[in-house]
Amino acid sequence: MISIKQVSMVLPAAGRSVTILDHLTFDIPIKQTVAIVGPSGSGKSTLLGLMAGLDRPTSGSIELDGTDITTMTESRMARFRREKVGYIFQSFHLIPTLTAIENVAVPLELSGERRAGERAAELLAAVGLSSRMEHYPVQLSGGEQQRVAVARAFACRPPILLADEPTGNLDSSTGAHVIDLLLSLHRDCGTTLVLVTHDTTLASSMQRILSLRDGHLESDSMPSHSEFIDGVVTGARSKDRISSVDYSSSALPAEPGP
């Protein structure tokens, strides 16, 4: 699903070159949940942005769903990202002049969805925000804004979901709810989930942990609760944790018929 081959990122700074990522190589199979951890400055967010095609590596290749995104034009990458990748920013990145339902409808409208408004309403209901659809971001709490961001990221049902510190700006209780929601949607939609985090508890709830340090892959491990079933890694206890939160619907609405 995601293949990173000898990826390096080198940037100029104060008249010299700074290596952010140094020849990283790893694969992430379909439907796996992965945490990328490491100290500040280790290259975590840079790596996630490269996976999303938001930037290009200095060298190496990145394949998503069998397609090399490092050779794509900007316009083709934008179309590909809309179809294949959902991205959740730490600071939410909601459009302040649009309501919650309008924010979620944006990617649906861009993809040509005829029922964009109706679908957006269903998505917000799935994350427990039926009563907040007409509110603007400034009228929502941090946790509510992040749930709008989650609904928007899942709007086009991308096979890959990337999240940069999805709980970084939230209190512990709200952050736990957001993560339970992400894992629930991952389970119901079969999405490959990759997130950057400093939260060791959150990282340990993923099926796999990639640890970066100084741009290098320091370790690649699987928490003890993960296990292999038919060659695919699954989190055996994820459902037990997810069940502690009850939104109005834990699953995203089904795709509309023709």
C-alpha positions as CSV (number, residue, x, y, z in Angstrom):
1,M,0.0,0.0,0.0
2,I,2.8,2.4,1.0
3,S,6.4,1.8,-0.2
4,I,9.3,4.1,0.9
5,K,12.5,3.4,-1.0
6,Q,15.8,5.1,-0.1
7,V,14.0,8.4,0.6
8,S,16.1,11.4,1.7
9,M,15.2,15.0,2.3
10,V,18.0,17.6,2.3
11,L,17.2,21.3,2.7
12,P,19.5,24.4,2.5
13,A,19.8,26.3,5.8
14,A,22.2,29.2,6.6
15,G,24.5,28.4,3.7
16,R,24.7,24.7,4.3
17,S,22.7,21.6,3.7
18,V,20.7,20.0,6.5
19,T,19.6,16.3,6.2
20,I,16.1,15.9,7.5
21,L,15.6,12.3,6.3
22,D,18.4,10.0,5.4
23,H,17.8,7.0,3.1
24,L,14.6,5.6,4.7
25,T,13.3,2.3,3.4
26,F,10.2,0.5,4.6
27,D,6.8,-0.8,3.5
28,I,3.3,-0.4,5.1
29,P,0.8,-3.1,4.0
30,I,-2.8,-2.4,3.3
31,K,-5.1,-1.8,6.4
32,Q,-2.2,-1.6,8.8
33,T,-2.2,1.1,11.6
34,V,1.2,2.7,12.1
35,A,2.6,5.3,14.5
36,I,5.6,7.3,13.6
37,V,7.4,8.5,16.8
38,G,10.6,10.2,17.7
39,P,11.9,13.4,19.3
40,S,11.2,16.8,17.9
41,G,13.3,17.4,14.7
42,S,13.6,13.8,13.9
43,G,11.7,14.2,10.6
44,K,8.3,12.7,11.5
45,S,6.1,15.4,10.0
46,T,8.4,15.8,7.0
47,L,8.0,12.1,6.3
48,L,4.2,12.2,6.6
49,G,4.1,15.2,4.3
50,L,6.1,13.4,1.7
51,M,3.8,10.4,1.9
52,A,0.9,12.7,1.2
53,G,2.7,14.3,-1.8
54,L,2.7,17.7,-0.1
55,D,6.4,17.9,-0.9
56,R,9.0,15.9,-2.9
57,P,12.0,14.1,-1.5
58,T,15.5,15.0,-2.6
59,S,16.0,11.4,-3.6
60,G,14.3,8.1,-3.5
61,S,10.8,7.0,-4.4
62,I,7.4,6.8,-2.7
63,E,4.7,4.6,-3.9
64,L,1.0,4.8,-2.8
65,D,-1.3,2.0,-3.9
66,G,1.3,0.9,-6.5
67,T,1.8,4.4,-8.0
68,D,5.1,6.3,-7.8
69,I,4.0,9.8,-6.6
70,T,7.5,11.3,-6.7
71,T,7.3,11.7,-10.5
72,M,3.8,13.2,-10.7
73,T,3.0,16.7,-11.8
74,E,1.3,19.0,-9.2
75,S,-2.1,18.8,-10.9
76,R,-2.0,15.0,-11.2
77,M,-0.8,14.7,-7.6
78,A,-3.7,16.9,-6.4
79,R,-6.2,14.6,-8.2
80,F,-4.5,11.4,-6.9
81,R,-4.4,12.8,-3.4
82,R,-8.1,13.6,-3.5
83,E,-8.9,10.0,-4.5
84,K,-6.4,8.1,-2.4
85,V,-5.3,10.1,0.6
86,G,-7.0,11.7,3.6
87,Y,-4.9,14.1,5.6
88,I,-5.6,15.4,9.2
89,F,-3.6,18.4,10.3
90,Q,-2.6,19.0,13.9
91,S,-4.1,22.5,13.7
92,F,-7.3,21.3,12.0
93,H,-7.0,23.6,8.9
94,L,-10.8,24.1,8.6
95,I,-11.9,27.0,6.4
96,P,-13.0,29.6,8.9
97,T,-15.7,31.2,6.6
98,L,-17.5,27.8,6.1
99,T,-19.7,26.0,8.5
100,A,-18.9,22.4,9.6
101,I,-21.1,20.9,6.9
102,E,-19.6,23.1,4.2
103,N,-16.1,22.2,5.3
104,V,-16.9,18.5,5.0
105,A,-18.7,19.0,1.7
106,V,-15.6,20.7,0.0
107,P,-13.7,17.5,-1.0
108,L,-17.0,15.9,-2.1
109,E,-17.9,18.8,-4.3
110,L,-14.4,18.8,-5.8
111,S,-14.7,15.1,-6.6
112,G,-18.0,15.7,-8.4
113,E,-20.3,14.1,-5.7
114,R,-23.9,15.2,-6.6
115,R,-25.1,14.6,-3.0
116,A,-22.3,16.5,-1.4
117,G,-24.4,18.3,1.2
118,E,-26.4,15.1,2.1
119,R,-23.2,13.1,2.3
120,A,-21.5,15.7,4.5
121,A,-24.4,15.6,6.9
122,E,-24.2,11.8,7.1
123,L,-20.4,12.1,7.8
124,L,-20.9,14.6,10.6
125,A,-23.6,12.5,12.1
126,A,-21.1,9.6,12.0
127,V,-18.7,11.6,14.2
128,G,-21.4,12.7,16.6
129,L,-21.9,16.3,15.3
130,S,-25.4,16.3,14.0
131,S,-26.3,19.3,16.2
132,R,-23.3,21.3,15.2
133,M,-23.5,21.2,11.4
134,E,-24.3,24.9,10.9
135,H,-21.7,26.1,13.3
136,Y,-18.5,27.9,12.1
137,P,-15.1,26.6,13.3
138,V,-14.7,29.5,15.8
139,Q,-18.0,28.3,17.4
140,L,-16.7,24.7,17.9
141,S,-14.4,23.3,20.6
142,G,-11.0,21.9,19.7
143,G,-12.3,18.4,19.9
144,E,-15.3,19.2,17.7
145,Q,-13.1,20.9,15.2
146,Q,-10.9,17.8,15.0
147,R,-13.9,15.6,14.5
148,V,-15.0,17.8,11.6
149,A,-11.4,17.4,10.3
150,V,-11.7,13.6,10.6
151,A,-15.1,13.6,8.8
152,R,-13.6,15.7,6.0
153,A,-10.5,13.4,5.7
154,F,-12.8,10.4,5.3
155,A,-15.3,12.2,3.0
156,C,-14.1,10.5,-0.2
157,R,-13.3,7.2,1.5
158,P,-9.6,7.3,0.8
159,P,-7.7,4.0,1.2
160,I,-4.9,5.9,3.1
161,L,-5.4,8.2,6.0
162,L,-2.5,10.2,7.3
163,A,-2.7,12.2,10.6
164,D,-0.1,14.6,12.0
165,E,-0.3,14.8,15.8
166,P,-4.2,14.4,15.7
167,T,-4.4,14.8,19.5
168,G,-1.6,17.4,19.9
169,N,-3.9,20.3,20.6
170,L,-6.5,18.4,22.6
171,D,-6.9,17.5,26.3
172,S,-6.4,13.9,27.2
173,S,-10.1,13.0,27.3
174,T,-11.0,14.6,24.0
175,G,-7.9,13.2,22.4
176,A,-8.8,9.7,23.5
177,H,-12.3,10.2,21.9
178,V,-10.7,11.3,18.6
179,I,-8.3,8.4,18.5
180,D,-11.1,5.9,19.3
181,L,-13.1,7.5,16.4
182,L,-10.1,7.1,14.0
183,L,-9.6,3.5,15.0
184,S,-13.4,2.8,14.7
185,L,-13.5,4.3,11.2
186,H,-10.3,2.5,10.2
187,R,-11.9,-0.8,11.3
188,D,-15.2,-0.2,9.5
189,C,-13.6,1.2,6.3
190,G,-10.4,-0.9,6.1
191,T,-8.3,2.3,5.8
192,T,-4.5,2.2,6.1
193,L,-3.8,4.6,9.0
194,V,-0.5,6.3,9.6
195,L,-0.1,8.9,12.3
196,V,2.7,11.0,13.8
197,T,2.6,11.3,17.6
198,H,4.5,12.1,20.7
199,D,2.0,10.2,22.8
200,T,3.4,6.8,23.8
201,T,0.0,5.5,24.8
202,L,-1.5,6.4,21.4
203,A,1.5,4.9,19.7
204,S,1.1,1.6,21.6
205,S,-2.5,1.3,20.4
206,M,-1.3,1.1,16.8
207,Q,-0.3,-2.2,15.2
208,R,3.2,-1.0,14.4
209,I,5.6,1.7,15.6
210,L,8.3,3.3,13.4
211,S,10.8,5.3,15.5
212,L,12.8,8.0,13.9
213,R,15.9,9.8,15.2
214,D,18.0,12.3,13.3
215,G,16.3,11.4,10.1
216,H,17.1,7.7,10.4
217,L,14.8,4.8,11.1
218,E,15.9,3.8,14.6
219,S,13.5,0.9,15.1
220,D,10.5,-0.8,13.6
221,S,8.4,-2.7,16.1
222,M,5.0,-4.2,16.8
223,P,3.3,-3.7,20.2
224,S,2.7,-7.0,22.0
225,H,-1.1,-6.8,21.5
226,S,-0.8,-7.0,17.7
227,E,-0.9,-10.3,15.9
228,F,-0.8,-11.8,12.4
229,I,-4.0,-13.1,10.9
230,D,-3.7,-14.4,7.3
231,G,-0.5,-12.5,6.8
232,V,-2.0,-9.1,7.8
233,V,-1.2,-7.5,11.1
234,T,-4.3,-6.7,13.2
235,G,-4.7,-5.1,16.6
236,A,-6.5,-7.8,18.5
237,R,-7.6,-5.5,21.3
238,S,-8.5,-2.4,19.3
239,K,-12.2,-3.1,19.3
240,D,-12.3,-3.3,23.1
241,R,-10.8,0.1,23.4
242,I,-13.1,1.6,20.7
243,S,-16.2,0.3,22.3
244,S,-15.7,2.8,25.2
245,V,-16.9,5.7,23.1
246,D,-20.4,5.7,21.6
247,Y,-21.0,8.2,18.9
248,S,-24.3,8.3,17.1
249,S,-22.8,6.0,14.5
250,S,-19.3,4.5,14.6
251,A,-19.3,3.7,10.9
252,L,-19.3,6.0,7.9
253,P,-22.4,5.9,5.7
254,A,-22.3,3.5,2.8
255,E,-21.5,4.8,-0.6
256,P,-24.6,6.0,-2.5
257,G,-26.0,3.9,-5.3
258,P,-25.9,5.0,-8.9
